């Protein structure tokens, strides 16, 4: 091999060596790069890949439903779109964007423009939009190729019945948090949760088919079943509307409760608001008067006092009081409502005709300490502990500092304060053989799979009086409706017990009573053979007629007449029953026929008629009855021979011979 060949081979080997080294360096660089990407920067690269090939979606779980006792929906959630903007990403002027969006949003063009000029990267423009508005805005965004605008899914609450049970159910704010009523109290149990998941996408950011099918619907939340009965609630709401129209009061409330279980079947207040437009309501309409209001109960408290007197043995059913129309208690004179006396009466007549003097005497005889002890046993002075917010304790006297005037005032339901819930709880003991049941409104909370998460059971909270005392007071309250001062609440064919009440309102600083302002109320229960309904009606400061017998008792009659028929409760025949006691007199007159013309109902003379005769005739004529006193009729208004408008009230004064 010559010198030239050796040189050429050396050159080839040299070049091959360089190539091998170069290849080794390249392979090493590739391996190093792969190591860096696959090991050292693994997490960062995965995240970047996911950003390019996956799309994050957030699902809002809809808030749990609220149902009545029979499964009727009272509140339900639906998914809606909310429009937001990133002002830093707009590709058009805020003025132009506001102009094209204004026709579809619930805020003005100026307000939209103001939002779009804020120094922020996120601002809401419209929350929980109606679906047609969402579709219209989405079309505008696409047509105008607007950037910096987007939608987010949010759960929107819908109330199918509008104003029904508004104060009980409450409402939900924009952040899906309950702000009033059951929505607030059970917010943790039924509020929806937010969940995030990712979809795999193609190079156009479109979810691939298999990935898109992974998750479509959000999880469900727990639902709440209330004790409310929608049919009874409807009747209560309708009657409240009638009260507001006729009497124009400051407010009114109704509670219907099952006295055997404590289940609240209906609870309504006025004024009210539409749950679907809660922002149009106000503090007064949000208030659940049936729970938070305290008031002097007046004569509706007399059965409680009578029960305490009998049960304690300080008074007996045979004890007699001589009513002269007024009684001196220390430096105070207590009058009957008509300023007249009724002579010798027992506790039966005192309850039936709501005799103030007699009840004041019974209270003083029983004593302030005993009365206060029994009032506390009935649950007054403490909250009932229901699930509803805002309960008040009410006001009772300090038994160690009660004067004789305080005791007498308590006897006629004055100078103390109670809540409507306390009243229905207390009267459940009278209606339920002495057993007092705690009011409650949440029947159960159910899991999404239908199993029970929590179930509420009826709770007896004491037996303030014996079964015998409860039976006696129930009987007296039944006679008040059948032949006493509460006949405007009488339901033909059924036996109910009840008590009317009228109390003057305290002035704003509670230093005295407001002139011309009253609370008219009525509490009743039945049918007495098997009490299934306990009803309290409270009318706050009615205009015009204000007695409980005028503004509340007739409402009880209308309500229960409708409810017993809807629930299929058979009437109790009274055709063969003998009159109870000497106060119910047999008919002895030739009763004239009812004559109705364009002028109204022609009034006959009721002189010497019994209360039953007058009541029967007025019922047939479609007129209300306001009895005053007992015995036989001595005076009436409107006078005989005149005409009374159909549906109006007739006042008749009775007196013993």
C-alpha positions in Angstrom: 0.0 0.0 0.0 1.5 3.2 -1.1 1.6 6.5 0.8 -1.4 7.9 -1.1 -3.7 5.0 -0.2 -2.7 5.1 3.5 -3.5 8.8 3.5 -6.9 8.2 1.9 -7.9 5.5 4.4 -6.8 7.7 7.3 -9.1 10.4 5.9 -12.0 8.0 5.6 -11.6 6.8 9.2 -11.3 10.3 10.4 -14.5 11.4 8.6 -16.3 8.3 9.9 -15.1 9.0 13.4 -16.5 12.5 13.2 -19.8 11.2 11.9 -20.0 8.6 14.7 -19.2 11.3 17.3 -21.7 13.6 15.7 -24.3 10.9 15.7 -23.5 10.0 19.3 -23.8 13.7 20.3 -27.1 14.0 18.5 -28.4 10.8 20.1 -27.2 12.0 23.5 -28.9 15.4 22.9 -32.1 13.7 21.9 -32.0 11.4 24.9 -31.2 14.3 27.2 -34.1 16.3 25.7 -36.4 13.4 26.1 -35.3 13.0 29.7 -35.9 16.6 30.4 -39.4 16.5 28.7 -40.5 13.1 30.0 -39.0 13.2 33.4 -37.8 16.6 34.5 -40.6 18.6 33.0 -43.2 15.8 33.0 -45.9 17.6 35.0 -45.6 20.8 33.2 -45.8 19.1 29.8 -48.8 17.1 30.8 -50.6 20.3 32.0 -49.7 22.1 28.7 -51.0 19.1 26.7 -54.2 19.0 28.7 -54.7 22.7 28.1 -54.4 22.1 24.3 -56.4 18.9 24.1 -58.9 19.2 27.0 -61.7 21.6 28.0 -62.7 22.2 31.6 -66.4 22.3 32.4 -68.1 23.1 35.7 -71.4 21.5 36.7 -73.7 23.2 39.2 -75.8 20.7 41.1 -79.4 21.9 41.3 -80.7 22.8 44.7 -82.9 20.2 46.3 -86.7 20.4 45.9 -89.1 21.5 48.6 -92.4 19.5 48.5 -95.6 19.6 50.5 -96.8 16.5 52.5 -98.3 14.9 49.5 -95.3 15.4 47.2 -96.6 18.6 45.4 -93.6 20.7 44.3 -93.3 24.0 46.2 -89.7 24.9 45.1 -87.5 23.4 42.4 -84.3 24.3 40.7 -83.5 24.6 37.0 -80.2 25.3 35.3 -79.8 28.7 33.6 -77.2 30.7 31.9 -75.5 33.8 33.4 -73.8 36.3 31.2 -70.4 37.8 32.2 -67.8 40.0 30.5 -64.0 40.5 30.6 -63.7 44.2 29.8 -60.0 43.7 29.1 -60.8 41.3 26.2 -63.4 43.3 24.4 -62.8 43.7 20.6 -65.5 46.4 20.3 -66.1 49.6 22.2 -68.1 49.3 25.4 -70.7 51.7 23.9 -71.2 49.5 20.9 -71.4 46.2 23.0 -73.9 47.9 25.4 -76.1 49.0 22.5 -76.4 45.6 20.9 -77.0 43.8 24.2 -79.4 46.2 25.9 -82.6 44.9 24.3 -82.0 41.5 25.9 -80.7 42.2 29.3 -82.5 43.3 32.5 -80.2 46.3 33.1 -80.2 49.5 31.1 -77.8 50.4 28.3 -76.0 52.9 30.5 -75.6 50.3 33.2 -74.1 47.8 30.8 -71.7 50.4 29.5 -70.6 51.3 33.0 -69.9 47.6 33.8 -67.9 47.2 30.6 -65.6 50.1 31.5 -64.8 48.9 35.0 -61.1 48.2 35.7 -61.6 44.4 36.2 -61.2 41.2 34.2 -64.7 39.9 35.3 -68.1 41.4 35.7 -71.6 40.0 35.7 -74.0 41.5 33.2 -77.1 39.3 33.8 -77.6 36.4 36.2 -79.9 33.4 35.7 -81.3 34.5 32.3 -84.5 33.2 30.8 -83.7 30.6 28.2 -85.1 32.7 25.3 -83.0 35.7 26.3 -79.9 33.5 26.6 -80.4 32.2 23.1 -81.0 35.7 21.7 -77.8 37.0 23.4 -75.8 34.0 22.2 -76.9 34.7 18.6 -75.9 38.3 18.9 -72.5 37.5 20.2 -71.9 35.1 17.3 -73.4 37.4 14.7 -71.3 40.4 15.9 -68.2 38.2 16.6 -68.0 39.8 20.0 -65.1 38.8 22.2 -64.7 39.1 26.0 -68.3 37.8 26.7 -69.2 34.4 28.0 -71.8 32.3 29.9 -71.7 30.3 33.0 -74.2 27.7 34.2 -76.0 28.6 37.4 -78.9 27.0 39.3 -82.0 29.1 39.3 -84.8 28.6 41.9 -88.4 28.4 40.6 -91.6 28.5 42.7 -94.5 27.1 40.8 -97.1 28.6 43.1 -95.8 32.2 43.2 -96.9 33.7 46.6 -98.1 30.5 48.3 -96.4 30.0 51.7 -93.9 32.6 50.7 -92.8 33.5 54.2 -92.5 29.8 55.1 -90.5 28.7 52.1 -88.3 31.8 51.8 -86.1 32.5 48.8 -82.6 32.0 47.4 -80.1 34.7 46.4 -77.9 34.9 43.3 -75.2 32.9 45.0 -77.5 29.9 45.5 -77.7 30.6 49.3 -81.0 30.6 51.1 -81.9 34.0 52.5 -85.3 33.4 54.2 -87.5 30.7 55.6 -86.9 27.0 55.0 -84.5 27.9 52.2 -82.3 29.5 54.8 -82.7 27.1 57.7 -82.0 24.0 55.6 -79.5 25.7 53.3 -76.7 23.2 54.1 -78.9 20.2 53.4 -80.3 21.3 50.0 -77.9 23.7 48.5 -76.3 22.6 45.3 -72.6 21.9 44.9 -70.2 22.9 42.1 -68.2 20.1 40.4 -65.5 20.4 37.8 -64.5 17.9 35.0 -62.5 17.9 31.8 -63.5 16.9 28.2 -61.0 15.8 25.6 -61.1 18.0 22.5 -59.8 18.0 19.0 -57.7 20.7 17.3 -60.8 22.9 17.0 -61.5 22.6 20.7 -64.6 20.4 20.0 -65.2 17.7 22.6 -64.5 14.2 21.2 -67.6 11.9 21.2 -66.5 9.4 23.9 -65.4 12.1 26.2 -68.5 14.2 25.8 -70.6 11.2 26.9 -68.8 10.7 30.2 -70.7 13.4 32.2 -74.0 15.0 31.2 -76.1 15.6 34.3 -74.9 17.0 37.7 -75.5 15.2 40.9 -78.8 15.6 42.7 -79.2 17.1 46.2 -81.4 16.2 49.1 -85.1 17.2 49.0 -87.3 18.5 51.8 -90.9 17.4 52.5 -92.9 19.8 54.6 -96.0 19.1 56.7 -98.0 21.7 54.7 -101.0 20.5 52.8 -101.3 22.6 49.6 -105.1 22.4 49.5 -105.5 23.7 53.0 -102.7 26.2 52.4 -104.6 27.5 49.3 -107.8 27.9 51.4 -105.9 29.9 54.1 -104.2 32.1 51.5 -107.6 32.8 49.8 -109.2 33.7 53.1 -106.3 36.0 54.0 -106.7 37.8 50.7 -110.4 38.3 51.6 -109.4 39.8 55.0 -107.0 42.2 53.4 -109.6 43.4 50.9 -112.5 43.7 53.4 -110.8 45.0 56.5 -107.7 46.6 55.1 -105.6 45.7 58.1 -101.9 46.3 58.7 -101.4 42.6 58.4 -102.9 39.2 59.1 -101.9 35.6 59.6 -103.4 32.1 59.7 -102.1 28.8 61.1 -103.7 25.5 60.7 -102.3 22.6 62.8 -103.1 19.0 63.5 -103.5 19.2 67.3 -102.7 15.5 67.7 -99.4 15.6 66.0 -98.3 19.2 65.9 -97.9 19.1 62.1 -98.5 22.5 60.6 -100.9 22.0 57.7 -101.0 25.7 56.6 -99.2 28.9 57.6 -99.8 32.1 55.7 -99.2 35.8 56.3 -100.1 39.1 54.7 -98.8 41.3 53.2 -96.9 38.9 51.0 -94.7 38.7 47.8 -94.0 36.6 44.8 -91.2 34.2 45.5 -90.1 34.3 41.8 -89.7 38.1 42.1 -88.5 38.4 45.7 -86.5 41.5 44.9 -89.9 43.4 44.6 -90.8 42.4 48.2 -89.8 44.3 51.3 -89.1 43.8 55.0 -92.8 43.8 55.9 -93.8 41.3 53.3 -90.9 39.0 54.1 -92.0 38.8 57.7 -93.7 35.6 58.8 -96.3 37.1 61.2 -97.4 33.7 62.2 -94.1 33.2 63.9 -92.4 36.5 64.8 -95.3 38.8 65.8 -96.1 39.1 69.4 -99.5 40.5 70.4 -101.9 40.7 73.4 -104.3 37.8 72.8 -107.3 39.3 74.6 -110.3 37.0 75.1 -108.7 34.1 73.2 -106.5 33.7 76.3 -109.6 33.2 78.6 -109.8 29.4 78.0 -106.2 29.1 79.1 -107.0 31.0 82.3 -110.2 29.0 82.9 -108.2 25.7 82.4 -105.6 26.9 84.9 -108.3 27.8 87.4 -110.1 24.4 87.1 -107.0 22.3 87.0 -105.5 23.9 90.0 -108.7 23.4 92.0 -109.0 27.2 92.7 -112.3 27.3 90.8 -115.0 24.7 90.2 -117.6 24.3 87.4 -120.4 24.8 89.9 -119.0 28.1 91.3 -121.2 31.1 90.6 -120.2 34.7 90.0 -122.7 37.6 90.1 -121.9 39.8 87.1 -123.0 43.4 87.4 -121.3 44.7 84.3 -118.2 46.0 86.0 -115.8 45.1 88.8 -113.4 47.2 90.9 -109.9 45.7 91.0 -107.8 48.0 93.3 -107.7 51.4 91.5 -109.0 50.0 88.2 -112.5 49.3 86.9 -113.0 46.4 84.5 -116.1 46.5 82.3 -117.8 44.1 80.0 -117.6 44.9 76.4 -121.3 46.1 76.3 -121.1 47.7 79.8 -123.9 45.4 81.0 -124.2 42.7 83.6 -125.6 39.2 83.1 -126.4 38.3 86.7 -125.4 34.9 88.2 -123.2 33.0 85.9 -120.9 30.0 86.1 -117.6 29.5 84.3 -119.5 28.0 81.4 -121.3 31.3 80.7 -118.2 33.3 81.4 -116.4 31.5 78.6 -119.5 31.3 76.3 -120.2 35.0 76.4 -116.6 36.2 77.1 -117.6 38.0 80.4 -114.6 40.2 81.3 -115.7 40.8 84.9 -116.2 37.1 85.6 -112.9 36.1 84.1 -111.1 38.8 86.0 -112.7 37.5 89.2 -111.7 33.9 88.3 -108.1 35.1 87.7 -107.8 37.0 91.0 -109.3 34.0 92.9 -106.8 31.7 91.3 -103.8 34.0 91.9 -101.0 35.4 89.8 -98.4 32.8 90.8 -100.7 29.9 89.8 -101.7 31.5 86.6 -98.1 32.2 85.6 -97.1 28.7 86.5 -99.8 27.3 84.2 -99.0 29.8 81.4 -95.4 28.5 81.4 -96.7 24.9 81.4 -98.7 25.8 78.3 -95.5 27.0 76.7 -95.9 30.8 77.0 -92.8 32.8 77.8 -90.5 30.4 75.7 -90.1 29.7 72.1 -91.7 26.6 70.7 -88.5 25.5 69.0 -90.0 25.1 65.5 -87.8 25.0 62.5 -88.9 28.5 61.4 -86.6 31.5 62.1 -87.4 34.6 64.1 -89.5 33.1 67.0 -90.1 35.3 70.0 -90.5 34.3 73.6 -93.4 36.6 74.3 -94.0 38.5 77.6 -95.3 37.2 80.9 -95.5 38.8 84.3 -92.9 38.1 87.0 -95.1 36.1 89.4 -93.2 37.5 92.4 -94.1 41.1 91.5 -97.6 40.7 90.2 -100.2 43.1 91.6 -103.9 42.2 91.8 -104.4 44.5 88.8 -101.8 42.5 86.8 -103.6 39.3 87.8 -107.0 40.6 86.6 -105.5 41.9 83.4 -103.9 38.6 82.7 -107.3 37.0 83.2 -108.7 38.8 80.2 -105.6 38.4 78.1 -104.1 41.9 78.6 -100.7 43.1 79.6 -99.1 39.9 78.4 -97.8 39.1 74.9 -97.8 35.8 72.9 -96.9 34.5 69.5 -99.4 32.7 67.2 -97.2 29.6 67.3 -97.4 29.6 71.1 -101.2 29.9 70.9 -101.6 26.9 68.7 -99.2 24.9 70.8 -101.1 25.7 74.0 -104.5 25.0 72.5 -103.4 21.6 71.2 -103.4 20.6 74.9 -107.1 21.6 75.2 -108.0 19.8 71.9 -105.9 16.8 72.6 -107.0 15.6 76.0 -104.3 17.6 77.8 -101.4 16.5 75.7 -99.5 19.4 74.2 -97.8 18.9 70.9 -94.8 20.8 69.6 -95.5 22.6 66.3 -93.3 21.5 63.4 -93.2 22.1 59.7 -90.4 19.9 58.3 -91.7 16.3 57.9 -88.6 14.7 56.5 -85.5 15.2 54.4 -84.9 12.7 51.7 -81.6 11.6 50.0 -81.3 11.7 46.2 -82.0 8.0 46.0 -85.3 8.3 47.8 -84.1 7.0 51.1 -84.8 9.1 54.3 -82.0 11.2 55.5 -83.9 12.6 58.5 -87.5 12.2 59.6 -89.3 14.4 62.2 -91.7 12.7 64.6 -94.5 14.2 66.6 -93.2 15.4 70.0 -95.3 15.8 73.1 -93.9 18.7 75.1 -96.0 18.3 78.3 -99.4 17.8 79.7 -100.2 21.1 81.3 -103.8 20.1 82.3 -105.6 16.9 82.9 -107.8 15.2 80.3 -110.9 16.0 82.4 -110.0 19.8 82.4 -109.3 19.7 78.7 -112.7 18.0 78.0 -114.6 20.6 80.1 -112.9 23.6 78.4 -113.4 22.0 75.0 -117.1 21.6 75.8 -117.4 25.3 76.8 -115.7 26.4 73.7 -118.0 24.3 71.6 -121.0 25.9 73.3 -119.6 29.4 72.6 -119.8 28.6 68.8 -123.2 26.7 69.0 -125.1 29.2 71.1 -122.8 31.8 72.6 -120.8 34.8 71.4 -119.0 32.9 68.7 -121.9 31.9 66.5 -120.5 33.7 63.5 -118.0 30.8 63.4 -120.7 28.1 63.5 -120.4 25.4 60.7 -123.7 23.8 60.0 -123.6 20.0 60.6 -120.3 20.0 62.5 -119.3 20.6 66.1 -116.3 22.9 66.6 -115.0 24.7 69.6 -113.6 28.2 69.5 -113.0 31.6 71.1 -113.1 35.1 69.7 -110.7 37.8 70.9 -110.3 41.5 70.6 -107.4 43.4 72.2 -106.2 47.0 71.9 -102.7 47.4 70.5 -99.8 48.8 72.4 -98.3 52.0 71.1 -94.8 52.1 69.6 -93.0 52.7 72.8 -95.2 50.2 74.7 -96.0 52.7 77.4 -99.8 52.5 76.7 -102.4 51.6 74.2 -102.8 53.1 70.7 -106.1 54.9 70.2 -108.4 53.1 67.8 -106.0 50.2 67.0 -107.0 46.6 67.7 -106.1 43.0 67.0 -109.1 40.8 66.2 -108.5 37.1 66.4 -110.2 33.7 66.6 -108.9 30.3 67.7 -110.9 27.1 67.1 -110.6 23.4 66.7 -112.6 20.3 65.8 -114.6 18.4 64.9 -114.9 18.0 68.7 -115.6 14.3 68.4 -112.2 13.8 66.8 -110.2 17.1 66.5 -108.2 17.1 63.3 -107.7 20.8 62.7 -106.7 23.6 65.0 -106.9 27.1 63.5 -105.7 30.5 64.6 -106.6 33.7 62.7 -105.1 37.0 63.7 -106.0 40.3 62.1 -103.8 43.2 63.0 -105.4 46.7 63.1 -108.4 46.2 60.8 -110.2 49.3 59.6 -113.9 49.6 60.4 -115.2 46.6 62.3 -112.5 45.2 64.5 -114.0 42.7 66.9 -112.7 39.1 66.5 -116.3 38.0 66.1 -116.6 40.2 63.0 -113.2 40.0 61.3 -111.9 36.5 62.2 -114.7 34.2 63.3 -116.5 34.3 60.0 -113.2 33.5 58.2 -112.9 30.4 60.4 -116.4 29.3 59.3 -115.6 29.8 55.6 -112.3 28.0 55.9 -113.5 25.0 57.8 -116.7 24.6 55.8 -114.4 24.3 52.7 -111.8 22.1 54.4 -114.1 19.5 55.9 -115.8 19.0 52.5 -112.5 18.8 50.7 -111.2 16.2 53.2 -114.4 14.2 53.2 -115.1 14.6 56.9 -118.7 13.4 57.6 -121.0 15.9 59.3 -122.3 15.3 62.8 -126.1 15.2 62.9 -127.6 17.5 65.6 -131.2 17.0 64.6 -132.0 14.7 67.6 -129.8 16.4 70.2 -131.5 18.1 73.1 -130.6 21.7 73.8 -127.8 22.1 76.4 -128.8 24.0 79.5 -131.3 26.8 80.0 -129.6 29.3 77.7 -130.7 27.5 74.5 -134.4 28.2 74.1 -136.8 26.2 71.9 -138.3 28.0 68.9 -141.7 29.5 69.7 -142.2 32.0 66.9 -143.6 31.8 63.5 -140.3 32.5 61.7 -140.9 34.8 58.6 -139.5 33.7 55.3 -136.3 35.4 54.0 -137.2 38.2 51.5 -134.3 39.5 49.3 -134.7 42.2 46.8 -132.5 44.7 44.9 -132.4 46.8 48.2 -131.0 43.9 50.2 -132.5 41.6 52.9 -135.7 42.8 54.5 -135.2 42.8 58.3 -137.9 41.3 60.5 -138.2 42.1 64.2 -136.0 39.8 66.3 -137.6 41.0 69.7 -138.0 38.0 72.1 -136.2 35.6 69.7 -133.5 33.3 71.1 -129.9 33.4 69.8 -130.5 30.1 68.0 -133.6 31.5 66.2 -131.8 34.7 65.2 -128.7 32.8 64.1 -130.7 30.3 62.0 -132.6 33.1 60.2 -129.5 35.2 59.5 -127.6 32.1 58.2 -130.4 31.4 55.8 -130.4 35.1 54.7 -126.7 35.1 54.1 -126.0 37.7 56.8 -123.4 37.8 59.5 -124.4 37.6 63.1 -122.9 39.7 66.0 -124.6 38.6 69.2 -124.2 40.7 72.3 -125.4 39.4 75.7 -127.5 36.3 76.4 -131.2 35.5 76.8 -133.8 36.9 74.4 -133.4 39.7 71.8 -134.2 43.2 73.0 -132.6 45.4 70.3 -131.2 45.0 66.8 -129.3 46.9 64.1 -130.4 47.4 61.3 -133.9 48.0 62.7 -137.0 46.0 61.7 -138.4 47.0 58.3 -135.1 48.2 56.9 -132.9 46.5 54.4 -129.5 45.0 55.1 -127.0 44.5 52.3 -126.4 40.9 51.4 -123.3 39.6 53.3 -123.3 42.4 55.8 -123.4 41.9 59.6 -126.4 42.2 61.9 -126.0 43.1 65.5 -128.5 41.8 68.0 -128.5 42.6 71.8 -129.9 39.9 74.1 -130.9 40.2 77.7 -132.2 37.7 80.3 -135.8 38.1 81.4 
